[in-house]
Amino acid sequence: MRNLRSGKVFMSYPVEVQVSGATVFVVPVDSLEKI
């Protein structure tokens, strides 16, 4: 997964995006794997 991490440096932190008035949090896959 190290190769993917280096290619997804911009995803190293949760991204907050507003979609049609709803707040959606995009969490990196690495964080989901730890759960």
FENNOR-V645786 format. One record per helix or strand of 2 or more residues. SS is the DSSP state (H for helix, E for strand). FROM is the first residue (numbers start at 1). LEN is the number of residues. If there is no record, write none. Layout:
SS,FROM,LEN ; SS,FROM,LEN
This chain:
H,2,6 ; H,9,3 ; E,15,5 ; E,22,5 ; H,29,6
